[in-house]
Amino acid sequence: MKTRKTIAILTDFGISDNYNGVMEAVIRRINNEVDITYITPNSKNFNLYAASYLLYTAYKYFRKGSIFLVVVDPGVGTSRKALLVKSKNYFFIGPDNGVLYPAISEDGIDEVIEISNPRLYLSKNISRTFHGRDIFATTAGFVSAGVDIHTFGPKISKDELVKLIYNYNIIKDKNLVCGKIIYIDHFGNIATSIRNISFVDENVKIIFNNNRLNARKVNTFGESKGNEFLVYKNGYGFIEIGINKENASIKLNASEGEDICLEGSIQEDSSHST
């Protein structure tokens, strides 16, 4: 029996408007024999760090051959490219603004196509503000129906892509590791770009916005001794900062994209590679 294709949608359109539903309708007009699910319809508005993190931490749990339709696109209607990327195991569709990059670079980029064939757009007169419907959803529908990816436009080099990279820097002689805040969840827990390290000792310092704050390394929230900053590895392997049953992002006044450092006795994990 032929396996139905899966399209997984990630947008910042929210749940009160009809944008996500319209994209689903467009896809089903092209291929009604497709499974549509969501990573989230409610990613943070215009926030490329948050959307890239949600995609990056989710994609590998989907079956091979799944198609990811990502519309977090503050540059819609400008000269930014529309992309169809074939990676080692999946297809990714979305704007060339860096939102796809962490996921596609990890899975391995096979081919990058610039979506530019107007015959595969929804109509001749596409909206300048709703490419999710007129370009990206139609592309997802046609890919799920088996249309050859080279039909959508020319190949471009992966070197041309806008790159959003989860960098971090270890300064061993200062017991310091620095990265960026890449996601804040609805509990207020702060995921950083820092990975592949552990803190040897319990006491850790948070260095943020010219402040040095005490924190404690834990394995889980239940180890908290009270209203204190906790430093731990989250469920996706990133170093995260939280407070048990409190909102750490409000207490730090933190936002995605800001720089942050942690100070303590650092041990690189054996899986670490630069």
Secondary structure, 3 states (H helix, E strand, C coil): CCCCEEEEEEECCCCCCCHHHHHHHHHHHHCCCEEEEEEECCCCCCCHHHHHHHHHHHHHHCCCCCEEEEECCCCCCCCCCEEEEEECCCEEEEECCCCCHHHHHHHCEEEEEECCCHHHCCCCCCCCCCHHHHHHHHHHHHHHCCCCHHHCCCEECHHHCCCCCCCCEEEHHHCEEEEEEEEECCCCCEEEEEECEEECCCEEEEEECCEEEEEEECCCHHHCCCCCEEEEECCCCEEEEEECCECHHHHHCCCCCCEEEEECCEEECCCCCC
